[in-house]
């Protein structure tokens, strides 16, 4: 189990035979989460700018778990609710 000082493994990709997914798998496999914090570096810039990584995060994290945020003032009475979108996904 990962804690604040030990990063967990990178997100798993669904099986896909395409060359694009193979390249994405190679980029993820190149990152070593076991490197000691003192000598670690940030993940490659592609992880922040490549739309494939955004899609991976959206599918691996945002679609699998509840993520709801909003002003508490809108949830004052029983039955009050919020709706919205996060990364293009409705909630």
Number of C-alpha atoms within 10 A of each C-alpha: 6 8 7 6 8 13 15 12 14 11 11 10 15 11 9 10 8 9 9 11 15 14 11 18 16 11 14 19 12 10 16 14 16 11 12 12 11 6 6 12 12 7 14 12 8 12 17 11 10 11 11 15 15 14 13 17 16 16 16 15 13 16 15 9 9 9 11 11 11 11 8 8 7 10 12 10 8 6 6 8 10 12 9 11 10 13 12 9 11 9 13
